[in-house]
Structures are given as structure tokens and as C-alpha cells.
Amino acid sequence: MAKPESRKQNADAPVVWLLTDNKPGHRNQLKGLGNRLRVLAGASTYWVDASAVKVPLWRALLAVPPRTEASLPRPDLVIAAGSGTHRLLLALRKLRGTRTLVLMKPGFPLSLVSGAVIPAHDHVQPNSRIFITEGVVNTITPLARITEKHEALILIGGPSSHFDWEDDVIFDQLSHLISQYPDWNWTISSSRRTPQALLSRLDEIAGLRITVAHPSQTHEDWLSHRLAACRAVWVTPDSMSMVCEAATSGVPTGLFELPARSGSRVAEGVDRLVRGGYIGQWQDHSSVMAGNVRQEHGLWEANRVARWVMQQGLLPKSDKVSDRQHKGARR
């Protein structure tokens, strides 16, 4: 059911449970925040698979915690991402000395938890218990330096409920970039949502300066390693996670152009990042490739949220916290 994030655990360290439904996007948010709490607060983090714990509705309503593994230390903070984790989160909310945090706008009253981290496009007013983010928390750490090598990364998603997906539109824009910058090396990464027809077309253009990587050919840290090796990245707008990861890296980032669907919160969130100067649009492609689209202020929401968690007292204070905060500012 649960496992520690690392083998070395400080007996005096704050204990954080990360409740996961194992969906990649939700797990990515939890890992990003958990990593920063480990660096800044010296926290010990433990993954808890919410799907492995049966929580009847009455336990959630009455805050009656289910039985958990005896090896799990009592949590100081329980963080949940994904609606599939909410029953367990609510059942744990009255454990003595435990705070609870949800990473989304939940379907239950926010008064039931100690805090919430909610993207700005969900239109919730911030207060002492609610932290508003630009986009979503992720695991990427901003790069201290961008390479000068002519290396570019392209992240391809797929059909979603937020944009009108068209294989031809994406492939034409991608092909235009590659032809316009013949001295660049390109890495194209597909996703599990990328249509098979487009995957076949991508494989056909692979060659000496074009590498195509599919999900089965990548590993957990593949994206962060590739971002560190690139001086430009292009992303389809259908995945808020992909867009935020690219923008957080600090590498000049551009968006492929797709028609947004009316009323989409994800489309609105992506547009906020454009208006905030974090990413460039398709018509800005020459500026992105020239490195002229650079953020005036960095995007690192995992770090901002972790500091807010500590300021709000959601984790017990440690004598080493101040030193960790200073040393961890850019880690």
C-alpha cells in the first residue's frame, strides 16, 4: 500500500503521506511538491495507493480513518491529488496532529481540509487556506543555464476535450519548424494519446537529426534530462502538465496552434501562461528559436507551494528548516 520515497529517513523529520490514484498527471504533482518539501523542510515522504484502501462513504463523512499498514509512521501532513483519493483524505482528516492538503478544486467543502492548492483557471478566491497557482505543480526544476547548442524538443499530446485536435495541423507546424531550422537537431516525443496515424508519420521522418521517442522508450527522468539539453521546446496545448513542465524548465517554450474549445478551463489556463509571458505562441516561433522568449520571472509552482505549506504551519517546524530553505532555494 505504501512505500517511502527514499531509504534514508530522519526519525525527527516531518512525515508526509502522498495519496495517489496512480494517474500520471496527479502523481507528477504529488512528486513535485513532495520533492520540494524534502529539500526545504527535511520531510520524509511516503506514497499511499488510495485504490488499495477501501474507504466506505461513512468513514469519509465521519472522519473515521481506515486501518493502514503498521509500518507507516503517523503523518504530519497528508496530501492528495485526484478525486479517487478524496475519500481516504477525508477519512484521515481528524487524525491527531495531522493536517490535510488537496491539490485541486475538490467536490467537497474546502472547510473539511487544512488547505487547498488550486490553479488560477478554476476561479477560486485565495485566502489563508487556499493557494492559487499558475498552471499545475510538477517535478521540473528550473535550469540555472540554458545550453547554446542547437537542440530542440517537441512534445506531442493528442485529442482531448479542450482543443480541436488535427493531425495535419500539428504535423504541418512541426514540419515547418524542422525545415526552417535545418542546422538544429530535433527530438520529438509522443504521448499515450497521440493518434496512431500521426505516430506513423513521425516515425517516417526520423533520421540523422530527428529523433522520435515514444512513451515505451522513455523513463521517469527522461523529460528533465532532455529539457536540460535543449535551448527551445515546442508543446501541443492539450496537456496542461506538458505545458507547465516545459515552462518551468526556463527553456524558451512555444505552443503549437490548435483551436480551443469554448469554456475549457485548461485552454484558459494555457492562455494565462501566454499572457503571463511564460510561453510563446506559434506566431512567435522565430523569437522562441532565437531565445528571445524568456520569462521575466520564473515559473516554479512546486517551490512556491512548498514554502506556503511551511508558512501556513501545515508541517511542524524544525531547527534545520531555515538553513534548508536557504540552501534549497535553487535546488
N, C-alpha and C positions, 0 to 999 in steps of 0.2 A: 504493500500500500504506500509506503513512504521510504524515501532514501535521502541521506544528507547530500548536500551539493558538493561538499568536499570531505576528505577523510579526516583532516586535522580540525578538531573542534575545540575552541576555548571554553572551558567549563563555566566561565563568568560571562561569556558572550551572550548578547540578546538572541533569543531564539525566534526565528521567523518561519512560519509554515506557508508554503506556496500551494494553494489549492488549484489544481489543473483539471480541465476536461480533455486535455491532450490535443486540442486543436492547435495547429502550429502558430497561428497568429496570437492566440491567448497565451500560449506557453512562452512565446517570444517576449511579450510584455512582462510577464512574471519574472523571467530570467533577467531581463534588462534592469528592472527595479531591484531584484534580489542581488545582482552583482554590485550595484552601487551601495546598497545597504551593508554588504560585506566589506567594501572598501572604506566607506565613511564611518560606519558605526561598529565595525568588527562583528557584525551579526553572523550567526550560524543559520544557514537556510536549509529547509527540508521540504522535498517535494511530496505532496499528498495527492494521490489519484482519487479524485472525488467520485469517479464512476465505480470505484471498488468499495465504496462505503454506502450502504443503503440507509437513506435518511427519510423516514416517513414524514409526511407534511406536518403532523402534530409535533414532531421534535423541532422542526424549524420554527413553527409558530410559538411554541412554549420555551424555546431556547434550551432544550434538553440534549446535551451532547451525546452522540453515539459512542460506542466503545471503539477505541483506537489502539494501535499497536503499543504494547508495553514499552517498547524501545524508544518511542517518540518522547522527547523532552517536552515539558509543558511550554506552550508558545507564549511569547510576549506579544507577538503580532501575527495575525492570520490575514493573508492577502489572497483574494480570489479574483479570477478572470474567467468570464464565460458564464452564461446563465445556468449551465449544468453544475456549477459549483455552489450556487446560491443557497440551496437547502442546507448543505453542510456548513457554510459560512454562518448562516443564521442560527443553526443549532449550537454553534460554538461561541456565540456572542456574549454569553454570560459566564464563561469560564473566569474564575478569579484571576485578576491581574492580566487579562488578555484584552488586547484591542483588536478591532476588525476593520479591514480596508477592502473596498471593492473597486476594481479597475474598469468602470463603465457606468453608464446611467442605468441603474437596475430597475426591475419591475416592481420592487418593493419600496416602502418609505425609507428615505435616507436616514431618518431618525433611528432606525434599527441598527445602524453600524456606526463605528467611531469616525469613519471618514470615507470619502469617495474621490477618485481621480477620474475626471470626465473630460473628453475632448470638447473644444470650444464649439464645434459644429452641432453639438447636442443642445445648445441654447439653455444651459442651466446657469443660474446666477451663482457666482462664487461666494462663499462665506468661510468661517473659520473651520468648517468641517469638509468643505468641498474645494478641491484644487483643479483648476482648469488648465488643460494642456493644448498646445498646438499640435494636432495630429495625435499619434499614439506612441506610447513608450516602446522602446526597442533595445536591442542588445549592442547596437553600434556605438563605438567611442569615437568622437571627433578626432580627425588626424591632425597632428601638430604641423605636418608639412605635406604638401601635395607634390607628387612626382612631376618632373618635367618631361618624362618620356611620353611619346605619342601612343598612349594606350587608352582605349575607351571600353566601357562596359555598357551593354544593353540588357535591360531586364524586361522580359515579355510575360505578361499575365494571360488573361483570356476573358471570355464572356462573363459578364456579371450583371447585376440588377442596377448598376449605377451609370453605365455608359453603353452606348450602342456600338458593340464590337463589330469590326470589319477586318478580316484577314488582309484584304487587298490594301486597305488604307495603311495599316501598320507596316506591311511588307514594303510598300512604296516609299514610305518615310524612311524606313531603315535602309533601303537600297540607295536612296538619295544621299544619306549621310556617308555611307561607305564609298560611294562614287565621288563625292565632293572632297573627301579627305583620303586620297589614295596612299599617303605615306603613314597612315595610322594602322595600328593593329587593333582588331575588334574581338571582344568576347561577348557572345550572345547567350544569355541564359533564359531558358524557357521555364514554365511552371507546370504544375499538375493540371491547370485549367486551360493550357494552350491547346487549341484545336489540332487534331492530327494532321489536317491538310497543311496548316501553317508549319508544323514541325517538319514535315517532309520538305517544304520549300526552304526552310532554314538549313536542313542537312545538305541540300543540294548546293548551297553557296559556300559551305565550309571549305577552307583552303589554307594557303600559306599564311595569310594574315587575318583569317577569320576563323575563330574557334567557336564551336557551338557546344554548349553544355546543357544537358537535361538533368532533371532532379535526381535521377538514379546515379548520375556521375559526379554529384557534388557531396559535400559533407557539412557538418554543422557550422564550421567556421569558414566555409568556402567564401561566402559573400564578403565578410570583413577582410579577408586576405586579398580578394580581387579589388575591392574598393581602394585598399591601400596601395595597389599597384597602378591605379588609373588616374588620369587627370581630367576625365569627363565621364559622365554617366547619363544614360537616357533610359527613361522608365515609362511604361504604359500607365495611364492614370487610374486603372480599375482597382488597383490594390493600394489602400492607404498604408499598409505595412511596408510595402516595397518603396513607395514614395518617401515615407518618413525615414527609412533606413538610409536611402541614398542621400537625402538632405542632411541627416545627422552627421554623416561622414565628413562633411565640409567640402567634398569634391564637387566642382561645378556640375549642377544637375539640370537636365532639361526633360520636358514632358512631351511624349508623343501626343498627337491631337486626335481625340475621339469626341463625338457629340455626347454631352452629358444629358442624362435623363432628368426630367423635371422633378424637383422635390427630393433628390438624392442627397442625403447628409454627407456621404463620402465625397461626392462631387463638390459639395460646398466646402468641405474640409480641405480638399486639394486646392480649390480656388483660393482659400485663405492663405495657404502656403505660398502660392504665386504672388498674391498681393502683399504678403509679408516680406517678399524678396528672398525667400529661401530657395526657390527653384525658378527656372526659366521656362517659357512656353516654346512651342515649336517654331514660331516666327523669330525667336531669339537664338536660333541654332548657331549662327555664326559667333555670337557673343559667348555662348556656352563653350564652344570648341576653342575659342581664343582665351578662355579662362577669365573672361570679364564678368561673368555672373558669379560673384562671390558674396556670401552673406555679410551684411553689416554687423549682425550679431548672430552668434551660433545657435543652432537648434540641438539641444541635448536634454530632452524631457525626462529621461530616466534620472539624470543627476539632479534636476530641479525638484522632481517629486521626492527623491530620497532625502534631500535637505529639508523639504517641507514636512515629511514624516517625522524627522528628528525634531524640528522646531515645534511641532504640534504635540510633542511628548507621546507619540504613538509607540516609541521604543524607550526603554529605560536608559538613562544616561550612564555613561562610562567615563572613568577618569582619562581614558585614552581617546575619547571622541574628538576633542578639539584638535589634537595632533593628527588624527586620521583625516579630519575634514581638510586640514591644510595640505597634507601630503596627497590626498586623494582628489584634489581639485581638478586635475587634468589627466587622471588615470582612467 
